[in-house]
Structure formats: C-alpha cells, structure tokens
Amino acid sequence: MDMLMYLLKVSAGLVLFFAFYILFLRKLTFFRFNRMYLLLTLLLSFLIPTFNFTVERTVIVEQPAFQQDEFIVPAAQEIAAAPVDSNVQLIPAQSSFNWLTALPYTYFTIAIFTLSLALWRLTELIRYTKHGIKLANGLRLVAKDNGFTNCSFFNYVFVDQINLKPAELEVLLTHESVHANRLHSLDKLLMMLAKSVLWFNPVVYLWERAMEQVHEYEADELTSSTFGTHSYASLLLHLAVENKAQSALVHNFVKSPIKDRIKMLFNLKSNNMKKVIYLLVLPVVLVLVWGFTVNVVEIPAVSKDNNDPVIGQKLEGVVDSITVKSKFAELIHFKANGQTFIIEKFPFIKVNRGDKLIIVINGKRNTIKFKDDKNLIFETPTYTMSQAYNAKGDSLVMRPNVEKHAFLYEGNKARYATSKISKIEKNSSGYVNKIYLNDGTFTLIFNISELKTKATNFKIGDEAEVKFIGEKLISNHTYLSSKLIAMYSVPKNHELINKNLYSRFYSSEGFQKENGKDFEPKIDQLASKVRIVSFAKKKLFPKRGITDLEDAVIMVNGVKMEAKSIRLFKEGGINATVYLPDGNTKKYRLLMYNTSQNTFSGYEYAVAKERKLESAICGSGHEGKLELSPEILAYKIPYSALDSVKVNKILNNVLLSGKAKIKLEKYDMQGRVIFLDHTNNLVTVYYGTLKEADKFKIDAEVIEVDLANNTYKTKNYLK
C-alpha cells in the first residue's frame, strides 16, 4: 500500500506539472527552458513524495479521548472447513477475492514487461550501431534503407542515402548533430524508465510526446538559422511524404507533427520578459511539498476541565429520587456536596428514596451530540458506580447467585452450551456413534451416527461449543439429543456441521435466522454518516447488513475515530472499542452511535494511577544492555501507523514520523521520529521513550538500540 500511495502521489505531481506546461509554456519559443522544465519537474514528481517534514501544532482539548481498552466487541463467528463425510455439510464463512492484495503483483508484472520490451528495442538499436562510419563533428553514419531511417540515437545517424540528395543529407546531418550535442537521447532513455514505472498513467505518454516535440523545435531552430527557414521547411515537407516505420528511442527527422514544427519555425520569438512565467511553477511545487511531505501533528494541550474530579471519588449523600430507566438499569438522583449527581445502578442493587449512602464513582457516560458546524456537545453526564455502602457500612453491590444450567437458548430457540468432551464412542468402522460432553455438573450426549463422520479433529479433553435441539432428560443432570446442529472446537479451529439442520437455524454467514428466515437488513442509514478511511482487515456480511473492521480508522460526521475492532450496522449504529485521538487521559470502553438522533454515548473510566518505576533513565550519555532475542531484525519489528504517523519505506528500512510507536518484544518505544534501519540492524528513536511495563524507562532526545548486540545508547540530537 505504501508503494501504491507513492505512485499515486507521483502521478498527481505529473498531472499538475503537465497542466502548467500546457497552459503557460507550450507556445513559448524558449525551447531549452521548456526542455529543462520537463526534465526537472519529471524528477521532482518522483522526488517530492520521498520527503517527510513534521510540523507540530498545539491544540486545546476540551474533552477526553477514547483509549484502547481490553474490551473488544466480538466479531461474527467464522465457520472454518473441517474434513467430514458426505452427510456433513461444510458451511464456510463468506470470503471474497482481495483485489488490494493482487494489485502489487499486477503492477510489477506489467512494469517489468514494459521495461523488458523497451530494453529489447534498445538492444536491437545498439546492434545496428556496430556498422557506423565515423564522420566529422563526432557523428557516426549508419547506412540504412528500411525500418527506421533518417534519424539519430546519440551520435549515430541512420540515413537512407539512396533517396537523399547530398544537399538534403547535409541539412539532415546538421539537424541530427543538434540532437547529439544536446544529449536528447538521454532524455529518451529517462522517459523509457518513467513509462515503465508509470505505465498506467496516460500523462506520462503525453509528457514523452511533449519532450520529443521540444527536442525537434530546438533542432529545427538551429538548423533553419544555417540553411534558411523556407528551404528547411520545404525539406521537412519532402521527407515527410517518404517517412517510414520508426523506433521510440530514436530522433527522427520528420517523426513529430510537421504542421506544428513548420508553424513554430515561422512564429515570432517570445519576448524575454516572458521567462518570468517559469517562476509561476514555484506555487505548484509548494502545494505538492505541503500536501505530500508535511505532516501536521496536533499536540494536545489538555485543559483543566479535562479531568473530572468526581471519577474515582467516594460521594456521601442521600438518594433524592429513583428513575426507572429500563429493566437493566435504574437512575439515582443523588445529593452530595451540595450537588445532585445522576448515577446509574443495576436493579439488583436495592436502594430506596431517602437512603443515606456512600457511593464509589468509577466512571461516567457522556451523551455527545453534533451541532451543524460539526462541534461536539457533551450533555449532563450519568455516572457509574463500582461500589455502594449503606449507613451501617454494608456493601450493596452484591451480585445475585446465578443458577447453573446445562445449556442456554439462542434467539432462534436453538440450544447452546460450552463443555469438555469426556467420551467418544465409535463403531467397528471408526465412525462416531456418540459424543459425551461434561462440564463437571451436567452431561450432554449426542447421537451422531446418522452423520457417518469420524470426527478426527475432536479429542477427549477438548473444549467444544455445541448447538442442538431435541434434548431429553434421561437421568439426573444428563441429557440426550439426536439432533446436533453444529459442534465447534474452542478456539474455533474445527467444526462439525449437520447439513439437514444447520440451514434451518443459521444463515450461510453464521448468523441466527429469525423464524427460519434470513435477516433482512434495513436501508443503509450509515451511508451518509460514516466514511471508512483505512483498515487492516475487512469482513462483509451483506445478507445481515454488517461490516466488521480490524485496526480501522473511520470518519463519523467529520470526527475521526480509531479502533482495534469496529462493527458497522446498516440499520443504524456503530458498536466499537474506539477513541477520539485528541488526548490520552480518559477511557471509553464502549461507544454507540445513534443515526436518527445524531448522538454518541460512551463510558469514561477513572485513570489507573501510575506505579513507580523500578528504574528510570533520562538524558544523554547513558548506555546499557537490553533483553532481546538473538534473531530479532529491524525489518520484522511491528509498528503502529495511524493518522498522525507518516511512513516512508526504502528497501527494508522504515521511517516513521509523527506519533510513532513500535513494539520491540517486551519493550514499548514511541517518539516523534523512529527509524528502523535494517541495513545496520539499528532502531533509533528521536525525542521519545523506551519502556518495559512498570520496570524500566528511558527518556532522551535520541535513543539508539543496536539489535545485533542488544545494547542501547542515549544521545543529544545535535551530537
């Protein structure tokens, strides 16, 4: 993807530079200037995207950022293939061909083919040069009466002497000597490489045509000044009638459009004052440099209001009123310290109006609304409690005893349970008759003889998840069923599917059916709200209207959100472990988005206090040993590259700039710039830290880690 982005930036530069040439420079008679413009801007188009500059901008952060938490919204269960017999149906999870993966292979295949074809033509051309006869002015004459004739390649001139008069030959040699002396063929070779790299961009072919036209204008100008404009124009017309097949690598005397060349011969020379026009390209260069190389990193200056003093505190007060919100939660209007706090509690916490309580606040839920100008409004928060005590000091947060069951029910009435395989009965042919599962209390027996499977992937002692119907209680805590729907290993590496039952309860994507019918997704309400910026992995469930993303960045109403796991629902919602990248002081474990009300709701939790480091090093002049694997290599180190990180790759070396992070085995490294030097097997962090959990931390302007010797050094940036 980095290579693809680089090529797109190069193409964008070519388009802008060529548009400037067509609009302002093409009709000028400063042919040498035009040639230099085309050469320099071609090189700049390839060079500018390789630069990288970081500009820091301090912003005031009024509201907290989401931080990654260990809560991950589970993705839809995938169904992997397993070797089973004919009566057992395999229902694989839906997959699609990844065009992005195939794109680099397609690009390089065509690029190599294009370059090979050009090299073959060059080889054929060089083969003809062996028969050249040396002439004056360093030219070598090659007699050739078929194929490409009356043309030149560097100082070799291919001439059809049979059909040329001596006077015409003299004019032709003068013309071609200009090409040779000005090294125009070198431009041709450069364009050959550019076309091989940017074969997909039509502008590069127009660029080649413009370059060749400038070459001919330049040679025509000097030749006509020697032999006369009218005589030279007549010769051009004469030879154009007999023009033959040409090679793309040679300069042919009459290959370029004759009409344009003759018209340019009789044009008035441009006023020297017009050379100022070439300076107008500087704004184009600045636009490309700013757009492709400057990375603006927002450094949050967190305001004092960012830390809610209530979170993590004990509030002592009186229950003023109780509002029943739902069967899952109730709201307490709690008076404490002269204020009224809205606190959410579970129904099993028994509280009455007028009770005196001590409540420990562990977080709050903000409702975030969008204004028309895309600003965020945080409404009155609802706090959450981790503990509550009555006047006697007794804890009220006592979880009710949960009765243990042999199995539970899904929405489609299928039963499900997770247990361990305790016994597998097989017949004389090796096919499984019964599978026994036991969780220490309940035994589930499944008669699967109808499936005629050997179930070789399931062993005694394995943990398995089962889905079934038709169970019968045959003894105390023991159930028997002959209608197994599916059985999966835990983790889900193997499966056993009953084709006669599975399709009645589940879709091909693994989702539950409602009343035996596939779920029909509603109109896509998220289409105008959400834009997917990037992701590491994407899984679609079109029949369900669900999109699962991993390591993703999305935009919701102009607000950027990053997450390890995001699930998008067509019917209108985002369910994600997500954070807004504007600071790192508060946590949001879960965030929901309501499309109809245009609001977010998220939970914020108290920040854990930092434990004192066992060892800390600050500043330059320190060095020591690190505990790293002997085989660790710079190019294999994983790195984090979100929106504020710019990545440049040169061979196996990687340059990260912005808020860059890498994982160096048990060490975490972050800084403004990180360079992974595979050539010397070094990792260098500028203005950053190296940390091992709560044990060890280095903070310096430059931290250099030698992976070959497992050592580190700290330095000043200017030394």
Secondary structure, DSSP 8 states (H G I E B T S, - for coil): -HHHHHHHHHHHHHHHHHHHIIIIITT-S-HHHHHHHHHHHHHHHHHGGG--EEEEEEEEE-S------S---------------TTB----------HHHHHHHHHHHHHHHHHHHHHHHHHHHHHHGGG-EE-GGG-EEEE--SSS-SEEETTEEEE-TTS--HHHHHHHHHHHHHHHHTTHHHHHHHHHHHHHHSTT-HHHHHHHHHHHHHHHHHHHHHHHHHH-HHHHHHHHHHHHHT-----TTSEETT-S-HHHHHHHHTS----GGGGGGGGGHHHHHHHHHHHHHEEEEEEEEE-GGGS-TTTT-EEEEEEEEEEE--SS-EEEEEEETTEEEEEEE-TTS---TT-EEEEEEEEEEEEEEE-TTS-EEE-S-EEEEEEEE-TT--B----------S-EE-TTS-EEEEEEEEEEEE-TTS-EEEEEEE-SS-EEEEE-GGG----TT--TT-EEEEEEE--EEEETTEEEESEEEEEEESSSS-EEEBHHHHHHHB-TTS-B-BTTB-------TTTTTEEEEE-SEEEEETTTTEEEEEEEEEEETTEEEEEEEEEEETTTEEEEEEE-SS-SS-EEEEEEEETTTTEEEEEEE--------SEEEESSS-EEE----TT--GGG--EE--TTEEEEEETTEEEEEEEEEEEETTEEEEEEEEEEETTTTEEEEEEEEEEETTTEEEEEEEEEEETTTTEEEEE-TT-
